[in-house]
């Protein structure tokens, strides 16, 4: 005996994921703060400012959330201190204390 079997697997789709701590949830929708370079007083050293961008989130897995619309690959976003920010505020990028994101987070033993 033999059987001919055809297995249909779902297509792989590229997904843009961001840390869940970067998403600011509000009644009107989810948003993130995108870091942009703006010309400052010194043309050799552009200043960094933030712009609030509305996004549509998808599935969440661990510490990550998929973004369906509103961001493109390569956008730099803020992942902490979101409640202190407003559109156009100058910011300083400091990645010294970046929390480690995991797809399978485990709480520390207490």
C-alpha positions as CSV (number, residue, x, y, z in Angstrom):
1,X,0.0,0.0,0.0
2,X,1.1,3.5,-0.6
3,X,-0.5,6.9,-0.4
4,X,0.3,10.2,-2.1
5,X,0.2,13.0,0.4
6,X,0.4,16.7,-0.2
7,X,1.1,19.0,2.8
8,X,0.3,22.6,2.5
9,X,2.3,24.8,4.9
10,X,1.4,28.4,5.5
11,X,3.5,31.0,3.6
12,X,6.3,32.7,5.5
13,X,5.6,36.4,5.6
14,X,8.1,39.1,6.7
15,X,7.1,40.6,10.0
16,X,8.2,43.8,11.6
17,X,8.5,43.4,15.4
18,X,9.2,45.9,18.1
19,X,9.5,45.6,21.9
20,X,6.2,45.7,23.7
21,X,7.5,48.5,25.9
22,X,7.6,50.8,22.9
23,X,3.9,50.7,22.3
24,X,1.8,53.5,23.9
25,X,-1.8,52.2,24.1
26,X,-4.6,54.8,24.2
27,X,-8.4,54.7,23.5
28,X,-7.9,56.2,20.0
29,X,-5.3,53.6,19.1
30,X,-1.7,52.4,19.6
31,X,1.3,54.6,18.9
32,X,5.1,54.7,19.1
33,X,7.6,57.6,19.2
34,X,9.9,57.6,16.2
35,X,13.3,59.2,16.6
36,X,14.1,61.7,13.8
37,X,17.2,63.7,12.9
38,X,16.5,67.4,12.6
39,X,19.0,70.1,11.7
40,X,20.1,71.8,14.8
41,X,22.1,74.9,15.5
42,X,25.3,73.1,14.5
43,X,24.9,71.7,11.0
44,X,27.6,69.1,11.6
45,X,25.7,67.7,14.6
46,X,21.9,67.3,13.9
47,X,19.6,67.1,16.8
48,X,17.3,64.2,17.6
49,X,13.6,64.8,18.1
50,X,10.6,62.5,18.5
51,X,7.4,62.2,16.5
52,X,4.4,60.3,17.7
53,X,3.3,57.7,15.0
54,X,0.0,55.8,15.1
55,X,0.5,52.1,14.4
56,X,-1.6,49.0,14.1
57,X,-0.3,46.1,16.1
58,X,-0.7,42.4,15.3
59,X,0.3,39.3,17.3
60,X,2.3,39.5,20.4
61,X,4.9,36.9,21.4
62,X,7.0,37.2,24.5
63,X,8.3,40.7,24.8
64,X,7.7,41.5,21.1
65,X,4.7,42.9,19.2
66,X,4.2,42.6,15.4
67,X,3.5,45.9,13.6
68,X,1.1,45.6,10.7
69,X,1.1,49.3,9.6
70,X,2.6,52.6,10.6
71,X,6.3,51.8,10.7
72,X,8.9,50.7,8.2
73,X,12.1,48.7,8.7
74,X,14.9,50.9,9.9
75,X,12.8,53.3,11.9
76,X,14.3,54.1,15.3
77,X,11.8,54.1,18.1
78,X,11.8,54.9,21.8
79,X,11.2,52.0,24.2
80,X,11.2,53.6,27.6
81,X,9.9,56.8,29.1
82,X,7.0,57.2,26.7
83,X,4.7,59.1,29.0
84,X,7.3,61.9,29.4
85,X,7.4,62.6,25.6
86,X,5.6,65.0,23.3
87,X,5.8,65.6,19.6
88,X,8.9,67.6,18.6
89,X,10.7,67.2,21.9
90,X,14.5,66.9,21.7
91,X,15.9,63.6,22.9
92,X,19.3,62.1,23.5
93,X,19.8,58.5,22.4
94,X,21.2,56.3,25.3
95,X,21.3,52.6,24.7
96,X,23.4,51.8,27.8
97,X,20.4,50.5,29.8
98,X,18.5,48.7,27.0
99,X,16.4,45.9,28.6
100,X,16.9,42.5,27.1
101,X,13.9,41.3,25.1
102,X,13.1,37.6,24.8
103,X,10.6,35.6,22.9
104,X,10.1,33.3,25.9
105,X,10.5,35.6,29.0
106,X,10.7,33.9,32.4
107,X,10.2,35.7,35.7
108,X,13.2,35.8,38.0
109,X,13.2,33.3,40.9
110,X,12.0,35.0,44.1
